[in-house]
Amino acid sequence: MKVIAHFEDIQKQIANSVNKAKYNIFVAVAWITDQTLWNILQKKAEDGVTVQIILVQDKINQNEQTDFIKFIKAGGQIFWDDHHHKFCVIDVKTVITGSYNWTYMASNRNKRENVIIMEDDQLICEQFSDEFKLLLKQADKYILPPEKEFVTIVKEVLKDVEVEKVKYKTVYLEKDDMKNIRPTFKGRFNSPYIICGNCNTALNNNNICPECKRVYKYDSNKNEYITYD
């Protein structure tokens, strides 16, 4: 068993211990705004280490600098709970605890702080791990918001008279919104041509009507060509 109290270079001492993790890291602290420690935790998650963090759900933690989404996509897990712990368990072999908050303010102020790092004390490591498990049972897991799917509709813009080209713009719509959108015209099949539903002119190879300049898109689900105004 090894127990050392640290009163200086605390961020460095925590970082050194966390960097040694091989299997799992349990962090129960009220706040994390220290980007140095946060980046180490994220790197460990990317390396396949199980990283679970229990934080207080407030404006301090939900700042723009802390990228929870990137952390979770890397394999990390975030939980919310109203607590005031300041401890970390590494591989159920090392415990870090003390007065030090894992924050930017704590790493940059002159006030005295402390942490105790205990290694190879099985009883202490299990006690802190059990407390972490208890917190997990009552905590709310941070779930990533669902990613929105988009479809593309090409819409015609008025022809530029001076330049013999047709300008187009792209409009993005969520798939759910497509249910309320109806095509303006449908093309008719007249082998080997597709006929514009507006002016009865055959479409060119780019599925554009050379007469009214409408752009048609092929709908494979309905086996038809359609255009939107």
mmCIF file of the C-alpha atoms, coordinates in Angstrom:
data_MODEL
# 
_entry.id   MODEL 
# 
loop_
_atom_site.group_PDB 
_atom_site.id 
_atom_site.type_symbol 
_atom_site.label_atom_id 
_atom_site.label_alt_id 
_atom_site.label_comp_id 
_atom_site.label_asym_id 
_atom_site.label_entity_id 
_atom_site.label_seq_id 
_atom_site.pdbx_PDB_ins_code 
_atom_site.Cartn_x 
_atom_site.Cartn_y 
_atom_site.Cartn_z 
_atom_site.occupancy 
_atom_site.B_iso_or_equiv 
_atom_site.pdbx_formal_charge 
_atom_site.auth_seq_id 
_atom_site.auth_comp_id 
_atom_site.auth_asym_id 
_atom_site.auth_atom_id 
_atom_site.pdbx_PDB_model_num 
ATOM 1   C CA . MET A 1 1   ? 0.000   0.000  0.000   1.00 0.00 ? 1   MET A CA 1 
ATOM 2   C CA . LYS A 1 2   ? 1.247   3.469  -0.955  1.00 0.00 ? 2   LYS A CA 1 
ATOM 3   C CA . VAL A 1 3   ? -0.326  6.718  0.277   1.00 0.00 ? 3   VAL A CA 1 
ATOM 4   C CA . ILE A 1 4   ? 1.019   10.160 -0.644  1.00 0.00 ? 4   ILE A CA 1 
ATOM 5   C CA . ALA A 1 5   ? -0.487  13.570 0.113   1.00 0.00 ? 5   ALA A CA 1 
ATOM 6   C CA . HIS A 1 6   ? 0.122   16.260 -2.497  1.00 0.00 ? 6   HIS A CA 1 
ATOM 7   C CA . PHE A 1 7   ? -0.134  20.001 -1.882  1.00 0.00 ? 7   PHE A CA 1 
ATOM 8   C CA . GLU A 1 8   ? 1.601   21.299 -5.010  1.00 0.00 ? 8   GLU A CA 1 
ATOM 9   C CA . ASP A 1 9   ? 1.460   20.491 -8.745  1.00 0.00 ? 9   ASP A CA 1 
ATOM 10  C CA . ILE A 1 10  ? -1.844  18.756 -8.102  1.00 0.00 ? 10  ILE A CA 1 
ATOM 11  C CA . GLN A 1 11  ? -3.061  18.847 -11.698 1.00 0.00 ? 11  GLN A CA 1 
ATOM 12  C CA . LYS A 1 12  ? 0.172   17.170 -12.778 1.00 0.00 ? 12  LYS A CA 1 
ATOM 13  C CA . GLN A 1 13  ? -0.155  14.483 -10.101 1.00 0.00 ? 13  GLN A CA 1 
ATOM 14  C CA . ILE A 1 14  ? -3.720  13.683 -11.162 1.00 0.00 ? 14  ILE A CA 1 
ATOM 15  C CA . ALA A 1 15  ? -2.740  13.631 -14.838 1.00 0.00 ? 15  ALA A CA 1 
ATOM 16  C CA . ASN A 1 16  ? 0.147   11.242 -14.176 1.00 0.00 ? 16  ASN A CA 1 
ATOM 17  C CA . SER A 1 17  ? -2.104  8.801  -12.338 1.00 0.00 ? 17  SER A CA 1 
ATOM 18  C CA . VAL A 1 18  ? -4.927  8.927  -14.908 1.00 0.00 ? 18  VAL A CA 1 
ATOM 19  C CA . ASN A 1 19  ? -2.481  8.367  -17.752 1.00 0.00 ? 19  ASN A CA 1 
ATOM 20  C CA . LYS A 1 20  ? -1.519  5.042  -16.167 1.00 0.00 ? 20  LYS A CA 1 
ATOM 21  C CA . ALA A 1 21  ? -5.065  3.648  -16.467 1.00 0.00 ? 21  ALA A CA 1 
ATOM 22  C CA . LYS A 1 22  ? -5.340  0.417  -18.461 1.00 0.00 ? 22  LYS A CA 1 
ATOM 23  C CA . TYR A 1 23  ? -8.904  -0.799 -17.894 1.00 0.00 ? 23  TYR A CA 1 
ATOM 24  C CA . ASN A 1 24  ? -11.297 1.650  -16.228 1.00 0.00 ? 24  ASN A CA 1 
ATOM 25  C CA . ILE A 1 25  ? -11.548 5.134  -14.757 1.00 0.00 ? 25  ILE A CA 1 
ATOM 26  C CA . PHE A 1 26  ? -14.363 6.182  -12.414 1.00 0.00 ? 26  PHE A CA 1 
ATOM 27  C CA . VAL A 1 27  ? -14.570 9.945  -11.825 1.00 0.00 ? 27  VAL A CA 1 
ATOM 28  C CA . ALA A 1 28  ? -17.024 11.500 -9.371  1.00 0.00 ? 28  ALA A CA 1 
ATOM 29  C CA . VAL A 1 29  ? -16.435 15.241 -9.186  1.00 0.00 ? 29  VAL A CA 1 
ATOM 30  C CA . ALA A 1 30  ? -18.923 18.085 -9.112  1.00 0.00 ? 30  ALA A CA 1 
ATOM 31  C CA . TRP A 1 31  ? -17.274 19.940 -12.012 1.00 0.00 ? 31  TRP A CA 1 
ATOM 32  C CA . ILE A 1 32  ? -14.749 19.396 -14.790 1.00 0.00 ? 32  ILE A CA 1 
ATOM 33  C CA . THR A 1 33  ? -13.609 22.487 -16.682 1.00 0.00 ? 33  THR A CA 1 
ATOM 34  C CA . ASP A 1 34  ? -9.889  21.717 -16.662 1.00 0.00 ? 34  ASP A CA 1 
ATOM 35  C CA . GLN A 1 35  ? -9.247  21.003 -20.354 1.00 0.00 ? 35  GLN A CA 1 
ATOM 36  C CA . THR A 1 36  ? -5.920  19.313 -19.645 1.00 0.00 ? 36  THR A CA 1 
ATOM 37  C CA . LEU A 1 37  ? -7.548  16.643 -17.490 1.00 0.00 ? 37  LEU A CA 1 
ATOM 38  C CA . TRP A 1 38  ? -10.577 16.445 -19.796 1.00 0.00 ? 38  TRP A CA 1 
ATOM 39  C CA . ASN A 1 39  ? -8.374  15.783 -22.843 1.00 0.00 ? 39  ASN A CA 1 
ATOM 40  C CA . ILE A 1 40  ? -6.559  12.991 -21.000 1.00 0.00 ? 40  ILE A CA 1 
ATOM 41  C CA . LEU A 1 41  ? -9.867  11.333 -20.107 1.00 0.00 ? 41  LEU A CA 1 
ATOM 42  C CA . GLN A 1 42  ? -11.042 11.602 -23.709 1.00 0.00 ? 42  GLN A CA 1 
ATOM 43  C CA . LYS A 1 43  ? -7.784  10.110 -25.014 1.00 0.00 ? 43  LYS A CA 1 
ATOM 44  C CA . LYS A 1 44  ? -8.173  7.202  -22.612 1.00 0.00 ? 44  LYS A CA 1 
ATOM 45  C CA . ALA A 1 45  ? -11.710 6.603  -23.876 1.00 0.00 ? 45  ALA A CA 1 
ATOM 46  C CA . GLU A 1 46  ? -10.416 6.637  -27.460 1.00 0.00 ? 46  GLU A CA 1 
ATOM 47  C CA . ASP A 1 47  ? -7.808  4.033  -26.442 1.00 0.00 ? 47  ASP A CA 1 
ATOM 48  C CA . GLY A 1 48  ? -10.530 1.663  -25.226 1.00 0.00 ? 48  GLY A CA 1 
ATOM 49  C CA . VAL A 1 49  ? -10.386 2.364  -21.497 1.00 0.00 ? 49  VAL A CA 1 
ATOM 50  C CA . THR A 1 50  ? -13.820 2.446  -19.843 1.00 0.00 ? 50  THR A CA 1 
ATOM 51  C CA . VAL A 1 51  ? -14.236 6.045  -18.657 1.00 0.00 ? 51  VAL A CA 1 
ATOM 52  C CA . GLN A 1 52  ? -17.316 6.945  -16.598 1.00 0.00 ? 52  GLN A CA 1 
ATOM 53  C CA . ILE A 1 53  ? -17.790 10.447 -15.177 1.00 0.00 ? 53  ILE A CA 1 
ATOM 54  C CA . ILE A 1 54  ? -20.513 11.620 -12.799 1.00 0.00 ? 54  ILE A CA 1 
ATOM 55  C CA . LEU A 1 55  ? -21.022 15.397 -12.763 1.00 0.00 ? 55  LEU A CA 1 
ATOM 56  C CA . VAL A 1 56  ? -23.482 17.958 -11.488 1.00 0.00 ? 56  VAL A CA 1 
ATOM 57  C CA . GLN A 1 57  ? -25.813 19.111 -14.256 1.00 0.00 ? 57  GLN A CA 1 
ATOM 58  C CA . ASP A 1 58  ? -25.332 22.874 -14.181 1.00 0.00 ? 58  ASP A CA 1 
ATOM 59  C CA . LYS A 1 59  ? -24.079 25.754 -16.325 1.00 0.00 ? 59  LYS A CA 1 
ATOM 60  C CA . ILE A 1 60  ? -20.511 25.299 -15.123 1.00 0.00 ? 60  ILE A CA 1 
ATOM 61  C CA . ASN A 1 61  ? -20.245 21.831 -16.663 1.00 0.00 ? 61  ASN A CA 1 
ATOM 62  C CA . GLN A 1 62  ? -22.368 22.622 -19.700 1.00 0.00 ? 62  GLN A CA 1 
ATOM 63  C CA . ASN A 1 63  ? -19.937 25.180 -21.058 1.00 0.00 ? 63  ASN A CA 1 
ATOM 64  C CA . GLU A 1 64  ? -19.041 25.429 -24.712 1.00 0.00 ? 64  GLU A CA 1 
ATOM 65  C CA . GLN A 1 65  ? -15.437 24.346 -24.228 1.00 0.00 ? 65  GLN A CA 1 
ATOM 66  C CA . THR A 1 66  ? -16.295 20.887 -22.893 1.00 0.00 ? 66  THR A CA 1 
ATOM 67  C CA . ASP A 1 67  ? -17.265 18.701 -25.852 1.00 0.00 ? 67  ASP A CA 1 
ATOM 68  C CA . PHE A 1 68  ? -19.463 16.002 -24.329 1.00 0.00 ? 68  PHE A CA 1 
ATOM 69  C CA . ILE A 1 69  ? -20.579 14.742 -27.738 1.00 0.00 ? 69  ILE A CA 1 
ATOM 70  C CA . LYS A 1 70  ? -17.033 14.088 -28.925 1.00 0.00 ? 70  LYS A CA 1 
ATOM 71  C CA . PHE A 1 71  ? -16.217 12.413 -25.602 1.00 0.00 ? 71  PHE A CA 1 
ATOM 72  C CA . ILE A 1 72  ? -19.234 10.075 -25.809 1.00 0.00 ? 72  ILE A CA 1 
ATOM 73  C CA . LYS A 1 73  ? -18.543 9.236  -29.456 1.00 0.00 ? 73  LYS A CA 1 
ATOM 74  C CA . ALA A 1 74  ? -15.042 8.259  -28.350 1.00 0.00 ? 74  ALA A CA 1 
ATOM 75  C CA . GLY A 1 75  ? -16.583 5.714  -25.969 1.00 0.00 ? 75  GLY A CA 1 
ATOM 76  C CA . GLY A 1 76  ? -16.798 7.732  -22.738 1.00 0.00 ? 76  GLY A CA 1 
ATOM 77  C CA . GLN A 1 77  ? -19.894 7.940  -20.544 1.00 0.00 ? 77  GLN A CA 1 
ATOM 78  C CA . ILE A 1 78  ? -21.326 10.985 -18.754 1.00 0.00 ? 78  ILE A CA 1 
ATOM 79  C CA . PHE A 1 79  ? -23.844 10.865 -15.908 1.00 0.00 ? 79  PHE A CA 1 
ATOM 80  C CA . TRP A 1 80  ? -25.646 13.649 -14.015 1.00 0.00 ? 80  TRP A CA 1 
ATOM 81  C CA . ASP A 1 81  ? -26.179 13.567 -10.260 1.00 0.00 ? 81  ASP A CA 1 
ATOM 82  C CA . ASP A 1 82  ? -26.413 16.128 -7.463  1.00 0.00 ? 82  ASP A CA 1 
ATOM 83  C CA . HIS A 1 83  ? -23.316 15.326 -5.407  1.00 0.00 ? 83  HIS A CA 1 
ATOM 84  C CA . HIS A 1 84  ? -20.189 17.034 -4.113  1.00 0.00 ? 84  HIS A CA 1 
ATOM 85  C CA . HIS A 1 85  ? -17.637 14.237 -4.313  1.00 0.00 ? 85  HIS A CA 1 
ATOM 86  C CA . LYS A 1 86  ? -14.082 14.761 -5.493  1.00 0.00 ? 86  LYS A CA 1 
ATOM 87  C CA . PHE A 1 87  ? -12.630 11.332 -6.150  1.00 0.00 ? 87  PHE A CA 1 
ATOM 88  C CA . CYS A 1 88  ? -11.354 9.118  -8.925  1.00 0.00 ? 88  CYS A CA 1 
ATOM 89  C CA . VAL A 1 89  ? -10.773 5.361  -9.004  1.00 0.00 ? 89  VAL A CA 1 
ATOM 90  C CA . ILE A 1 90  ? -8.297  3.952  -11.522 1.00 0.00 ? 90  ILE A CA 1 
ATOM 91  C CA . ASP A 1 91  ? -8.302  0.222  -12.399 1.00 0.00 ? 91  ASP A CA 1 
ATOM 92  C CA . VAL A 1 92  ? -9.700  -0.416 -8.876  1.00 0.00 ? 92  VAL A CA 1 
ATOM 93  C CA . LYS A 1 93  ? -6.087  -0.063 -7.729  1.00 0.00 ? 93  LYS A CA 1 
ATOM 94  C CA . THR A 1 94  ? -5.652  3.678  -7.244  1.00 0.00 ? 94  THR A CA 1 
ATOM 95  C CA . VAL A 1 95  ? -7.850  6.276  -5.521  1.00 0.00 ? 95  VAL A CA 1 
ATOM 96  C CA . ILE A 1 96  ? -7.421  10.042 -5.844  1.00 0.00 ? 96  ILE A CA 1 
ATOM 97  C CA . THR A 1 97  ? -9.373  12.246 -3.450  1.00 0.00 ? 97  THR A CA 1 
ATOM 98  C CA . GLY A 1 98  ? -9.048  15.563 -1.640  1.00 0.00 ? 98  GLY A CA 1 
ATOM 99  C CA . SER A 1 99  ? -10.129 19.192 -1.717  1.00 0.00 ? 99  SER A CA 1 
ATOM 100 C CA . TYR A 1 100 ? -9.024  19.828 -5.314  1.00 0.00 ? 100 TYR A CA 1 
ATOM 101 C CA . ASN A 1 101 ? -11.736 20.515 -7.913  1.00 0.00 ? 101 ASN A CA 1 
ATOM 102 C CA . TRP A 1 102 ? -10.994 19.400 -11.480 1.00 0.00 ? 102 TRP A CA 1 
ATOM 103 C CA . THR A 1 103 ? -11.545 22.937 -12.768 1.00 0.00 ? 103 THR A CA 1 
ATOM 104 C CA . TYR A 1 104 ? -9.696  25.659 -14.600 1.00 0.00 ? 104 TYR A CA 1 
ATOM 105 C CA . MET A 1 105 ? -9.997  27.930 -11.551 1.00 0.00 ? 105 MET A CA 1 
ATOM 106 C CA . ALA A 1 106 ? -8.450  25.348 -9.250  1.00 0.00 ? 106 ALA A CA 1 
ATOM 107 C CA . SER A 1 107 ? -5.482  24.844 -11.573 1.00 0.00 ? 107 SER A CA 1 
ATOM 108 C CA . ASN A 1 108 ? -4.809  28.587 -11.871 1.00 0.00 ? 108 ASN A CA 1 
ATOM 109 C CA . ARG A 1 109 ? -5.337  30.028 -8.394  1.00 0.00 ? 109 ARG A CA 1 
ATOM 110 C CA . ASN A 1 110 ? -2.888  30.424 -5.548  1.00 0.00 ? 110 ASN A CA 1 
ATOM 111 C CA . LYS A 1 111 ? -5.046  29.012 -2.757  1.00 0.00 ? 111 LYS A CA 1 
ATOM 112 C CA . ARG A 1 112 ? -3.739  25.927 -1.038  1.00 0.00 ? 112 ARG A CA 1 
ATOM 113 C CA . GLU A 1 113 ? -5.286  22.601 -2.096  1.00 0.00 ? 113 GLU A CA 1 
ATOM 114 C CA . ASN A 1 114 ? -4.647  18.927 -1.494  1.00 0.00 ? 114 ASN A CA 1 
ATOM 115 C CA . VAL A 1 115 ? -5.161  15.471 -2.909  1.00 0.00 ? 115 VAL A CA 1 
ATOM 116 C CA . ILE A 1 116 ? -4.267  12.105 -1.492  1.00 0.00 ? 116 ILE A CA 1 
ATOM 117 C CA . ILE A 1 117 ? -3.264  9.353  -3.925  1.00 0.00 ? 117 ILE A CA 1 
ATOM 118 C CA . MET A 1 118 ? -3.639  5.835  -2.534  1.00 0.00 ? 118 MET A CA 1 
ATOM 119 C CA . GLU A 1 119 ? -2.296  2.870  -4.449  1.00 0.00 ? 119 GLU A CA 1 
ATOM 120 C CA . ASP A 1 120 ? -2.771  -0.881 -3.883  1.00 0.00 ? 120 ASP A CA 1 
ATOM 121 C CA . ASP A 1 121 ? -5.132  -0.520 -0.928  1.00 0.00 ? 121 ASP A CA 1 
ATOM 122 C CA . GLN A 1 122 ? -7.786  -3.034 -1.974  1.00 0.00 ? 122 GLN A CA 1 
ATOM 123 C CA . LEU A 1 123 ? -10.275 -2.169 0.755   1.00 0.00 ? 123 LEU A CA 1 
ATOM 124 C CA . ILE A 1 124 ? -10.183 1.586  0.074   1.00 0.00 ? 124 ILE A CA 1 
ATOM 125 C CA . CYS A 1 125 ? -10.408 1.062  -3.688  1.00 0.00 ? 125 CYS A CA 1 
ATOM 126 C CA . GLU A 1 126 ? -13.444 -1.196 -3.288  1.00 0.00 ? 126 GLU A CA 1 
ATOM 127 C CA . GLN A 1 127 ? -15.149 1.234  -0.907  1.00 0.00 ? 127 GLN A CA 1 
ATOM 128 C CA . PHE A 1 128 ? -14.804 4.127  -3.346  1.00 0.00 ? 128 PHE A CA 1 
ATOM 129 C CA . SER A 1 129 ? -15.840 1.877  -6.250  1.00 0.00 ? 129 SER A CA 1 
ATOM 130 C CA . ASP A 1 130 ? -18.957 0.829  -4.328  1.00 0.00 ? 130 ASP A CA 1 
ATOM 131 C CA . GLU A 1 131 ? -19.812 4.494  -3.696  1.00 0.00 ? 131 GLU A CA 1 
ATOM 132 C CA . PHE A 1 132 ? -19.399 5.163  -7.402  1.00 0.00 ? 132 PHE A CA 1 
ATOM 133 C CA . LYS A 1 133 ? -21.768 2.287  -8.234  1.00 0.00 ? 133 LYS A CA 1 
ATOM 134 C CA . LEU A 1 134 ? -24.300 3.724  -5.790  1.00 0.00 ? 134 LEU A CA 1 
ATOM 135 C CA . LEU A 1 135 ? -24.115 7.098  -7.525  1.00 0.00 ? 135 LEU A CA 1 
ATOM 136 C CA . LEU A 1 136 ? -24.599 5.437  -10.913 1.00 0.00 ? 136 LEU A CA 1 
ATOM 137 C CA . LYS A 1 137 ? -27.852 3.832  -9.786  1.00 0.00 ? 137 LYS A CA 1 
ATOM 138 C CA . GLN A 1 138 ? -29.413 7.201  -9.009  1.00 0.00 ? 138 GLN A CA 1 
ATOM 139 C CA . ALA A 1 139 ? -27.722 9.217  -11.781 1.00 0.00 ? 139 ALA A CA 1 
ATOM 140 C CA . ASP A 1 140 ? -29.158 10.162 -15.176 1.00 0.00 ? 140 ASP A CA 1 
ATOM 141 C CA . LYS A 1 141 ? -27.084 9.120  -18.171 1.00 0.00 ? 141 LYS A CA 1 
ATOM 142 C CA . TYR A 1 142 ? -26.255 11.766 -20.751 1.00 0.00 ? 142 TYR A CA 1 
ATOM 143 C CA . ILE A 1 143 ? -27.740 10.562 -24.050 1.00 0.00 ? 143 ILE A CA 1 
ATOM 144 C CA . LEU A 1 144 ? -26.643 11.973 -27.372 1.00 0.00 ? 144 LEU A CA 1 
ATOM 145 C CA . PRO A 1 145 ? -29.424 13.818 -29.229 1.00 0.00 ? 145 PRO A CA 1 
ATOM 146 C CA . PRO A 1 146 ? -30.520 11.979 -32.403 1.00 0.00 ? 146 PRO A CA 1 
ATOM 147 C CA . GLU A 1 147 ? -28.829 13.117 -35.575 1.00 0.00 ? 147 GLU A CA 1 
ATOM 148 C CA . LYS A 1 148 ? -31.222 14.605 -38.128 1.00 0.00 ? 148 LYS A CA 1 
ATOM 149 C CA . GLU A 1 149 ? -31.438 13.081 -41.594 1.00 0.00 ? 149 GLU A CA 1 
ATOM 150 C CA . PHE A 1 150 ? -31.693 15.393 -44.565 1.00 0.00 ? 150 PHE A CA 1 
ATOM 151 C CA . VAL A 1 151 ? -32.782 15.021 -48.150 1.00 0.00 ? 151 VAL A CA 1 
ATOM 152 C CA . THR A 1 152 ? -31.941 17.392 -50.990 1.00 0.00 ? 152 THR A CA 1 
ATOM 153 C CA . ILE A 1 153 ? -34.370 19.063 -53.357 1.00 0.00 ? 153 ILE A CA 1 
ATOM 154 C CA . VAL A 1 154 ? -33.023 21.064 -56.275 1.00 0.00 ? 154 VAL A CA 1 
ATOM 155 C CA . LYS A 1 155 ? -35.246 24.062 -56.993 1.00 0.00 ? 155 LYS A CA 1 
ATOM 156 C CA . GLU A 1 156 ? -35.189 26.223 -60.086 1.00 0.00 ? 156 GLU A CA 1 
ATOM 157 C CA . VAL A 1 157 ? -34.315 29.900 -59.899 1.00 0.00 ? 157 VAL A CA 1 
ATOM 158 C CA . LEU A 1 158 ? -35.119 32.435 -62.625 1.00 0.00 ? 158 LEU A CA 1 
ATOM 159 C CA . LYS A 1 159 ? -32.914 32.180 -65.669 1.00 0.00 ? 159 LYS A CA 1 
ATOM 160 C CA . ASP A 1 160 ? -30.167 34.758 -66.004 1.00 0.00 ? 160 ASP A CA 1 
ATOM 161 C CA . VAL A 1 161 ? -30.955 36.290 -69.398 1.00 0.00 ? 161 VAL A CA 1 
ATOM 162 C CA . GLU A 1 162 ? -27.452 37.646 -69.997 1.00 0.00 ? 162 GLU A CA 1 
ATOM 163 C CA . VAL A 1 163 ? -25.718 34.360 -69.356 1.00 0.00 ? 163 VAL A CA 1 
ATOM 164 C CA . GLU A 1 164 ? -27.017 31.289 -71.121 1.00 0.00 ? 164 GLU A CA 1 
ATOM 165 C CA . LYS A 1 165 ? -26.946 29.162 -68.004 1.00 0.00 ? 165 LYS A CA 1 
ATOM 166 C CA . VAL A 1 166 ? -29.630 28.269 -65.504 1.00 0.00 ? 166 VAL A CA 1 
ATOM 167 C CA . LYS A 1 167 ? -28.909 28.976 -61.847 1.00 0.00 ? 167 LYS A CA 1 
ATOM 168 C CA . TYR A 1 168 ? -30.087 26.587 -59.141 1.00 0.00 ? 168 TYR A CA 1 
ATOM 169 C CA . LYS A 1 169 ? -30.268 26.589 -55.381 1.00 0.00 ? 169 LYS A CA 1 
ATOM 170 C CA . THR A 1 170 ? -30.360 23.680 -52.922 1.00 0.00 ? 170 THR A CA 1 
ATOM 171 C CA . VAL A 1 171 ? -32.948 23.465 -50.127 1.00 0.00 ? 171 VAL A CA 1 
ATOM 172 C CA . TYR A 1 172 ? -32.444 21.057 -47.204 1.00 0.00 ? 172 TYR A CA 1 
ATOM 173 C CA . LEU A 1 173 ? -35.485 19.488 -45.623 1.00 0.00 ? 173 LEU A CA 1 
ATOM 174 C CA . GLU A 1 174 ? -35.804 16.927 -42.863 1.00 0.00 ? 174 GLU A CA 1 
ATOM 175 C CA . LYS A 1 175 ? -37.294 13.640 -44.039 1.00 0.00 ? 175 LYS A CA 1 
ATOM 176 C CA . ASP A 1 176 ? -40.363 14.097 -41.885 1.00 0.00 ? 176 ASP A CA 1 
ATOM 177 C CA . ASP A 1 177 ? -41.074 17.356 -43.710 1.00 0.00 ? 177 ASP A CA 1 
ATOM 178 C CA . MET A 1 178 ? -41.144 15.564 -47.063 1.00 0.00 ? 178 MET A CA 1 
ATOM 179 C CA . LYS A 1 179 ? -44.563 14.127 -46.204 1.00 0.00 ? 179 LYS A CA 1 
ATOM 180 C CA . ASN A 1 180 ? -46.027 17.617 -46.622 1.00 0.00 ? 180 ASN A CA 1 
ATOM 181 C CA . ILE A 1 181 ? -44.239 18.405 -49.886 1.00 0.00 ? 181 ILE A CA 1 
ATOM 182 C CA . ARG A 1 182 ? -45.934 17.550 -53.160 1.00 0.00 ? 182 ARG A CA 1 
ATOM 183 C CA . PRO A 1 183 ? -44.260 17.644 -56.578 1.00 0.00 ? 183 PRO A CA 1 
ATOM 184 C CA . THR A 1 184 ? -45.292 20.505 -58.874 1.00 0.00 ? 184 THR A CA 1 
ATOM 185 C CA . PHE A 1 185 ? -45.128 18.384 -62.042 1.00 0.00 ? 185 PHE A CA 1 
ATOM 186 C CA . LYS A 1 186 ? -44.502 14.756 -62.904 1.00 0.00 ? 186 LYS A CA 1 
ATOM 187 C CA . GLY A 1 187 ? -42.691 13.638 -66.018 1.00 0.00 ? 187 GLY A CA 1 
ATOM 188 C CA . ARG A 1 188 ? -44.347 11.192 -68.398 1.00 0.00 ? 188 ARG A CA 1 
ATOM 189 C CA . PHE A 1 189 ? -42.586 8.230  -69.931 1.00 0.00 ? 189 PHE A CA 1 
ATOM 190 C CA . ASN A 1 190 ? -42.675 8.279  -73.734 1.00 0.00 ? 190 ASN A CA 1 
ATOM 191 C CA . SER A 1 191 ? -39.886 5.912  -74.763 1.00 0.00 ? 191 SER A CA 1 
ATOM 192 C CA . PRO A 1 192 ? -37.128 6.743  -75.179 1.00 0.00 ? 192 PRO A CA 1 
ATOM 193 C CA . TYR A 1 193 ? -37.902 10.173 -73.669 1.00 0.00 ? 193 TYR A CA 1 
ATOM 194 C CA . ILE A 1 194 ? -39.197 11.661 -70.445 1.00 0.00 ? 194 ILE A CA 1 
ATOM 195 C CA . ILE A 1 195 ? -41.760 14.355 -71.186 1.00 0.00 ? 195 ILE A CA 1 
ATOM 196 C CA . CYS A 1 196 ? -42.073 17.506 -69.032 1.00 0.00 ? 196 CYS A CA 1 
ATOM 197 C CA . GLY A 1 197 ? -45.407 17.598 -67.253 1.00 0.00 ? 197 GLY A CA 1 
ATOM 198 C CA . ASN A 1 198 ? -45.598 21.365 -67.693 1.00 0.00 ? 198 ASN A CA 1 
ATOM 199 C CA . CYS A 1 199 ? -44.865 22.046 -71.353 1.00 0.00 ? 199 CYS A CA 1 
ATOM 200 C CA . ASN A 1 200 ? -44.756 18.567 -72.970 1.00 0.00 ? 200 ASN A CA 1 
ATOM 201 C CA . THR A 1 201 ? -41.127 18.945 -74.017 1.00 0.00 ? 201 THR A CA 1 
ATOM 202 C CA . ALA A 1 202 ? -38.672 16.049 -73.861 1.00 0.00 ? 202 ALA A CA 1 
ATOM 203 C CA . LEU A 1 203 ? -36.104 16.339 -71.060 1.00 0.00 ? 203 LEU A CA 1 
ATOM 204 C CA . ASN A 1 204 ? -32.418 16.463 -71.919 1.00 0.00 ? 204 ASN A CA 1 
ATOM 205 C CA . ASN A 1 205 ? -29.769 14.055 -70.638 1.00 0.00 ? 205 ASN A CA 1 
ATOM 206 C CA . ASN A 1 206 ? -29.553 15.979 -67.341 1.00 0.00 ? 206 ASN A CA 1 
ATOM 207 C CA . ASN A 1 207 ? -33.305 15.611 -66.782 1.00 0.00 ? 207 ASN A CA 1 
ATOM 208 C CA . ILE A 1 208 ? -33.832 19.341 -67.377 1.00 0.00 ? 208 ILE A CA 1 
ATOM 209 C CA . CYS A 1 209 ? -36.626 20.634 -69.578 1.00 0.00 ? 209 CYS A CA 1 
ATOM 210 C CA . PRO A 1 210 ? -34.981 22.806 -72.261 1.00 0.00 ? 210 PRO A CA 1 
ATOM 211 C CA . GLU A 1 211 ? -38.180 24.823 -72.680 1.00 0.00 ? 211 GLU A CA 1 
ATOM 212 C CA . CYS A 1 212 ? -39.307 25.767 -69.132 1.00 0.00 ? 212 CYS A CA 1 
ATOM 213 C CA . LYS A 1 213 ? -35.946 24.911 -67.423 1.00 0.00 ? 213 LYS A CA 1 
ATOM 214 C CA . ARG A 1 214 ? -37.533 22.774 -64.728 1.00 0.00 ? 214 ARG A CA 1 
ATOM 215 C CA . VAL A 1 215 ? -35.246 20.187 -63.130 1.00 0.00 ? 215 VAL A CA 1 
ATOM 216 C CA . TYR A 1 216 ? -36.638 16.697 -62.630 1.00 0.00 ? 216 TYR A CA 1 
ATOM 217 C CA . LYS A 1 217 ? -35.463 14.165 -60.039 1.00 0.00 ? 217 LYS A CA 1 
ATOM 218 C CA . TYR A 1 218 ? -36.064 10.431 -60.285 1.00 0.00 ? 218 TYR A CA 1 
ATOM 219 C CA . ASP A 1 219 ? -38.015 8.932  -57.375 1.00 0.00 ? 219 ASP A CA 1 
ATOM 220 C CA . SER A 1 220 ? -36.985 5.259  -57.270 1.00 0.00 ? 220 SER A CA 1 
ATOM 221 C CA . ASN A 1 221 ? -39.691 4.405  -54.738 1.00 0.00 ? 221 ASN A CA 1 
ATOM 222 C CA . LYS A 1 222 ? -42.470 5.568  -57.072 1.00 0.00 ? 222 LYS A CA 1 
ATOM 223 C CA . ASN A 1 223 ? -40.611 4.970  -60.356 1.00 0.00 ? 223 ASN A CA 1 
ATOM 224 C CA . GLU A 1 224 ? -41.363 8.461  -61.623 1.00 0.00 ? 224 GLU A CA 1 
ATOM 225 C CA . TYR A 1 225 ? -39.677 11.772 -62.427 1.00 0.00 ? 225 TYR A CA 1 
ATOM 226 C CA . ILE A 1 226 ? -40.835 14.788 -60.419 1.00 0.00 ? 226 ILE A CA 1 
ATOM 227 C CA . THR A 1 227 ? -40.007 18.489 -60.111 1.00 0.00 ? 227 THR A CA 1 
ATOM 228 C CA . TYR A 1 228 ? -40.618 21.060 -57.378 1.00 0.00 ? 228 TYR A CA 1 
ATOM 229 C CA . ASP A 1 229 ? -41.179 24.804 -57.708 1.00 0.00 ? 229 ASP A CA 1 
# 
